[in-house]
């Protein structure tokens, strides 16, 4: 091991990941980059994750922290962060996989640029019973060291969804600790919230535009695994409002940039209408209509409603459906999307 190399810390939050933890351990063992610290935060799993961790982890660079009670991924990440000793820290998900070259790429960026944040491209793997049926790369159009006030680069990260994850990023540990940046406990969008906080305080970041992180989307049969979150739309809408404020702190937004934010808002709105057809919402058709109408009348979202004319791209084809008087047809369209999503998930993923 090169004693001058930068120590990289990886925090794996582990809850009911018994099926995947051995793959993570093998990946770590096969690393060519040796100066690593690995912390497994075991969050009171109901399967044999804890037992399996203790049976396979026998490397002095790795340790296990056992939570006394189940506290969720955000608090588990915070515990991991408070215990790391590496110069940079990453929070990869313990049920995903990664290129063996990932850490080597990160270390080279650290040695040459010392950025506050390093972002890696991703590959989404859609799996059915552990067989990859479809993969797509998620990459930015920007690469290399980027100044934090580059609005277009930030917008591109959000457009590609790379901004919304922590798992594909490495952060300078001292920067997080000195700025008291921690994860909030949220039902959704906790990674996005964390990154809004981070990117509001940094002077620059580095994008490794290679698919080094393999994000696993698993299904059994015809259904992609997903949880139902009643406040899905509210959390996503707030994330767009927060991101808009972040961009505006960097400078005045162009018309094109406004268009992107409006499109994103309506994408989340349509997705929420579709999700309301889930039986777990317990919403009647009338209740779904009233909910959609309430969004259109909510003062928090008035700027997006007034800018409905900016809708473009794929959504331009259905722009009329977002008019308050067309909400019944919007519900019909959302129901059709739900049928496609449930019965043809791979086709849905490709079209999305």
Wavefront OBJ file of the C-alpha trace (Angstrom):
o trace
v 0.000 0.000 0.000
v 1.229 3.504 -0.840
v 1.549 5.273 2.508
v 1.123 8.637 0.772
v -2.231 7.720 -0.759
v -5.399 9.355 0.521
v -7.514 7.315 2.895
v -11.050 6.889 1.573
v -13.809 5.985 4.020
v -16.921 4.097 2.966
v -19.996 3.977 5.177
v -22.416 1.146 4.397
v -25.765 1.371 6.177
v -27.054 -2.170 6.527
v -30.693 -3.093 7.047
v -31.982 -6.440 5.766
v -29.252 -6.744 3.124
v -28.198 -10.306 3.886
v -28.570 -11.268 0.206
v -26.073 -8.628 -0.912
v -23.515 -8.143 1.851
v -21.208 -10.927 0.680
v -20.960 -9.315 -2.768
v -19.987 -6.033 -1.121
v -17.336 -7.775 0.954
v -15.890 -9.532 -2.106
v -15.803 -6.213 -3.964
v -13.867 -4.666 -1.087
v -11.456 -7.590 -0.927
v -10.777 -7.377 -4.666
v -9.938 -3.673 -4.520
v -6.607 -2.613 -5.986
v -6.864 0.584 -3.938
v -5.934 -0.470 -0.425
v -5.984 2.680 1.709
v -9.623 2.380 2.683
v -11.655 2.426 5.843
v -14.988 0.622 5.778
v -17.697 1.098 8.389
v -20.767 -1.130 8.339
v -23.574 0.461 10.367
v -25.952 -2.395 11.177
v -29.439 -1.008 11.830
v -31.177 -3.828 13.727
v -32.034 -5.950 10.699
v -34.819 -8.501 10.969
v -32.932 -10.975 8.758
v -29.447 -12.392 9.411
v -27.512 -9.343 8.172
v -25.826 -8.802 11.544
v -24.817 -12.440 11.872
v -23.478 -12.517 8.324
v -21.445 -9.343 8.845
v -19.749 -10.809 11.904
v -19.035 -14.056 10.075
v -17.345 -12.523 7.019
v -15.712 -9.267 8.156
v -12.152 -10.151 9.147
v -10.178 -7.248 7.641
v -8.490 -4.747 9.992
v -9.630 -1.899 7.711
v -13.264 -2.762 8.368
v -15.460 -2.505 11.441
v -19.070 -2.956 12.408
v -21.148 -0.472 14.393
v -24.360 -1.932 15.795
v -27.276 0.409 16.408
v -29.189 -0.261 19.619
v -32.473 0.289 17.786
v -33.599 0.766 14.198
v -33.045 4.441 13.339
v -33.082 4.485 9.532
v -30.535 5.286 6.866
v -30.132 9.012 7.580
v -29.212 8.650 11.242
v -27.088 5.593 10.439
v -25.123 7.660 7.932
v -24.627 10.348 10.573
v -23.261 7.764 12.993
v -20.912 6.493 10.315
v -19.760 10.029 9.481
v -18.975 10.758 13.125
v -16.687 7.717 13.215
v -14.740 7.982 9.952
v -11.042 8.845 9.838
v -10.568 9.081 6.056
v -9.965 12.365 4.245
v -12.966 11.673 2.005
v -16.127 9.748 2.798
v -18.673 7.991 0.592
v -22.060 6.491 1.446
v -22.695 3.743 -1.143
v -25.811 1.614 -0.716
v -25.147 -1.889 0.516
v -27.505 -3.479 -2.036
v -25.805 -1.872 -5.059
v -22.527 -2.684 -6.819
v -19.600 -0.689 -8.184
v -16.740 -0.823 -10.666
v -13.475 -2.140 -9.252
v -11.873 1.005 -10.696
v -14.109 3.399 -8.763
v -11.813 4.113 -5.827
v -8.741 4.414 -8.044
v -10.484 7.112 -10.091
v -11.583 8.934 -6.941
v -8.087 8.852 -5.431
v -6.534 10.339 -8.585
v -9.040 13.186 -8.540
v -8.269 13.836 -4.866
v -4.518 13.902 -5.497
v -4.777 16.313 -8.431
v -7.709 18.592 -7.592
v -8.691 18.251 -3.895
v -12.361 19.115 -4.560
v -14.969 19.280 -1.807
v -17.158 16.792 -3.693
v -16.476 14.090 -6.286
v -19.412 12.856 -8.371
v -19.310 9.598 -10.325
v -21.503 8.612 -13.229
v -23.904 5.729 -12.741
v -25.335 2.728 -14.512
v -28.902 1.744 -13.724
v -29.368 -2.027 -13.803
v -32.960 -3.258 -14.025
v -32.962 -6.772 -12.595
v -35.573 -9.501 -12.462
v -34.718 -12.350 -10.101
v -31.016 -11.356 -10.160
v -30.855 -11.249 -13.981
v -30.088 -7.888 -15.609
v -32.768 -7.275 -18.242
v -31.847 -3.723 -19.147
v -29.125 -1.215 -18.280
v -28.709 2.458 -19.014
v -25.877 4.838 -18.245
v -26.563 8.000 -16.270
v -23.907 10.559 -17.155
v -23.513 14.320 -17.091
v -22.680 16.340 -20.184
v -20.052 18.067 -18.029
v -16.789 16.531 -16.891
v -13.769 17.473 -14.788
v -13.463 20.259 -12.224
v -16.445 22.605 -12.233
v -16.921 25.866 -10.350
v -19.930 25.819 -8.053
v -21.461 28.935 -9.631
v -21.846 27.197 -13.001
v -25.650 27.114 -13.096
v -25.854 25.093 -16.292
v -23.639 22.331 -14.881
v -25.730 22.129 -11.701
v -28.909 22.014 -13.743
v -27.456 19.221 -15.858
v -26.688 17.187 -12.731
v -30.303 17.568 -11.635
v -31.621 16.794 -15.114
v -29.697 13.519 -15.215
v -30.725 12.789 -11.587
v -27.058 12.584 -10.499
v -27.588 15.506 -8.116
v -30.232 13.615 -6.176
v -27.990 10.865 -4.806
v -25.341 10.663 -2.108
v -24.331 7.085 -2.893
v -22.326 7.961 -6.029
v -20.440 10.819 -4.379
v -17.423 11.281 -2.143
v -17.295 14.277 0.196
v -14.351 15.903 1.939
v -14.822 14.734 5.526
v -13.512 17.855 7.290
v -15.742 20.054 5.134
v -18.860 18.154 6.236
v -17.852 18.161 9.897
v -16.778 21.819 10.057
v -20.007 22.936 8.396
v -22.100 20.597 10.547
v -23.692 19.048 7.466
v -25.633 15.926 8.394
v -28.501 13.881 6.976
v -32.064 14.771 7.896
v -34.548 12.000 8.532
v -37.084 12.223 5.702
v -39.445 9.789 3.992
v -37.902 10.688 0.600
v -35.380 13.092 -0.958
v -32.971 13.051 2.001
v -30.032 12.725 -0.406
v -31.271 15.686 -2.446
v -31.720 17.788 0.683
v -28.190 16.905 1.819
v -26.693 17.916 -1.524
v -28.584 21.223 -1.666
v -26.944 22.022 1.669
v -23.505 20.905 0.461
v -23.579 22.634 -2.926
v -24.679 25.880 -1.318
v -21.372 26.012 0.563
v -18.700 24.689 -1.821
v -16.569 26.546 -4.340
v -16.268 23.673 -6.803
v -16.648 19.950 -7.436
v -15.368 17.266 -9.781
v -17.403 15.060 -12.129
v -15.991 11.666 -13.143
v -18.095 11.097 -16.227
v -17.866 7.310 -16.214
v -20.509 4.797 -15.042
v -18.585 3.580 -11.981
v -21.580 3.171 -9.660
v -24.096 0.416 -10.489
v -27.518 1.329 -9.123
v -29.689 -1.772 -8.829
v -33.422 -1.555 -9.538
v -34.918 -4.912 -8.696
v -38.256 -6.507 -9.396
v -39.829 -9.882 -8.924
v -42.194 -10.715 -11.742
v -43.793 -7.591 -13.166
v -43.379 -5.111 -10.323
v -40.428 -2.850 -9.553
v -39.730 -2.704 -5.825
v -41.004 0.594 -4.396
v -42.522 1.922 -1.224
v -45.637 4.066 -1.087
v -45.049 7.474 0.486
v -48.201 9.595 1.024
v -46.195 12.840 0.991
v -44.401 11.901 -2.254
v -45.403 15.033 -4.149
v -44.919 17.488 -1.302
v -41.350 16.278 -0.697
v -40.472 16.349 -4.396
v -42.033 19.773 -4.922
v -40.127 21.173 -1.948
v -36.911 19.746 -3.388
v -37.496 21.645 -6.648
v -38.213 24.857 -4.740
v -35.004 24.388 -2.708
v -33.009 23.632 -5.854
v -34.405 26.730 -7.563
v -33.245 28.836 -4.603
v -29.802 27.221 -4.835
v -29.553 28.115 -8.532
v -30.793 31.662 -7.942
v -28.071 32.126 -5.315
v -25.550 31.546 -8.132
v -27.055 34.074 -10.552
v -30.081 34.955 -12.688
v -31.803 32.028 -14.384
v -32.222 31.957 -18.149
v -35.518 31.080 -19.818
v -34.146 27.622 -20.674
v -33.272 27.006 -17.033
v -36.738 28.107 -15.928
v -38.209 25.691 -18.476
v -36.301 22.798 -16.923
v -37.596 23.558 -13.426
v -41.180 23.868 -14.655
v -40.908 20.563 -16.538
v -39.502 18.873 -13.453
v -42.362 20.186 -11.305
v -44.985 18.820 -13.685
v -43.159 15.521 -14.034
v -43.410 15.050 -10.272
v -47.039 16.186 -10.340
v -47.953 13.604 -13.004
v -46.018 10.916 -11.131
v -47.889 11.748 -7.931
v -51.264 11.567 -9.702
v -50.260 8.150 -11.072
v -49.138 6.965 -7.615
v -52.442 8.002 -6.084
v -54.015 5.085 -7.976
v -52.006 2.750 -5.732
v -54.394 0.898 -3.406
v -52.222 1.972 -0.478
v -53.271 5.586 -1.015
v -56.850 4.610 -0.072
v -58.057 7.490 -2.240
v -61.309 7.381 -4.160
v -61.419 8.840 -7.666
v -63.167 11.906 -6.265
v -60.476 12.308 -3.609
v -57.767 12.045 -6.257
v -59.430 14.786 -8.289
v -59.724 17.063 -5.254
v -56.074 16.411 -4.379
v -54.906 17.373 -7.886
v -57.080 20.485 -7.767
v -55.599 21.459 -4.394
v -52.096 21.334 -5.877
v -53.121 23.748 -8.627
v -54.526 26.134 -5.997
v -51.642 25.862 -3.525
v -49.889 29.257 -3.053
v -46.522 27.461 -2.701
v -46.728 26.283 -6.299
v -48.298 29.358 -7.892
v -45.131 30.285 -9.818
v -45.072 26.868 -11.507
v -48.794 26.991 -12.278
v -48.421 30.442 -13.848
v -45.487 29.197 -15.939
v -47.395 26.221 -17.336
v -46.831 27.647 -20.834
v -43.106 26.824 -20.445
v -43.769 23.075 -20.478
v -41.704 21.548 -23.277
v -40.246 18.300 -24.608
v -42.275 15.132 -24.018
v -44.616 16.958 -21.674
v -45.596 19.428 -24.384
v -47.759 16.665 -25.866
v -49.900 16.616 -22.730
v -49.526 20.252 -21.629
v -53.264 20.873 -21.965
v -53.954 18.174 -19.373
v -52.316 20.327 -16.703
v -54.978 23.011 -17.100
v -57.308 23.006 -14.049
v -60.329 22.302 -16.253
v -58.641 19.246 -17.777
v -57.839 17.426 -14.541
v -60.285 14.539 -15.200
v -58.384 13.716 -18.406
v -55.108 14.013 -16.495
v -56.338 11.327 -14.105
v -57.230 9.053 -17.029
v -53.763 9.532 -18.531
v -52.093 8.839 -15.190
v -54.080 5.621 -14.840
v -52.878 4.480 -18.284
v -49.304 5.221 -17.230
v -49.827 3.131 -14.122
v -51.014 0.164 -16.200
v -47.883 0.395 -18.364
v -45.624 0.794 -15.316
v -47.054 -2.282 -13.602
v -47.352 -4.575 -16.619
v -44.442 -3.454 -18.802
v -41.841 -2.073 -16.351
v -38.861 -2.391 -18.703
v -40.695 -0.580 -21.516
v -41.730 2.059 -18.978
v -38.111 2.491 -17.842
v -36.917 2.925 -21.424
v -39.612 5.463 -22.282
v -39.076 7.382 -19.053
l 1 2 3 4 5 6 7 8 9 10 11 12 13 14 15 16 17 18 19 20 21 22 23 24 25 26 27 28 29 30 31 32 33 34 35 36 37 38 39 40 41 42 43 44 45 46 47 48 49 50 51 52 53 54 55 56 57 58 59 60 61 62 63 64 65 66 67 68 69 70 71 72 73 74 75 76 77 78 79 80 81 82 83 84 85 86 87 88 89 90 91 92 93 94 95 96 97 98 99 100 101 102 103 104 105 106 107 108 109 110 111 112 113 114 115 116 117 118 119 120 121 122 123 124 125 126 127 128 129 130 131 132 133 134 135 136 137 138 139 140 141 142 143 144 145 146 147 148 149 150 151 152 153 154 155 156 157 158 159 160 161 162 163 164 165 166 167 168 169 170 171 172 173 174 175 176 177 178 179 180 181 182 183 184 185 186 187 188 189 190 191 192 193 194 195 196 197 198 199 200 201 202 203 204 205 206 207 208 209 210 211 212 213 214 215 216 217 218 219 220 221 222 223 224 225 226 227 228 229 230 231 232 233 234 235 236 237 238 239 240 241 242 243 244 245 246 247 248 249 250 251 252 253 254 255 256 257 258 259 260 261 262 263 264 265 266 267 268 269 270 271 272 273 274 275 276 277 278 279 280 281 282 283 284 285 286 287 288 289 290 291 292 293 294 295 296 297 298 299 300 301 302 303 304 305 306 307 308 309 310 311 312 313 314 315 316 317 318 319 320 321 322 323 324 325 326 327 328 329 330 331 332 333 334 335 336 337 338 339 340 341 342 343 344 345 346 347 348 349 350 351 352
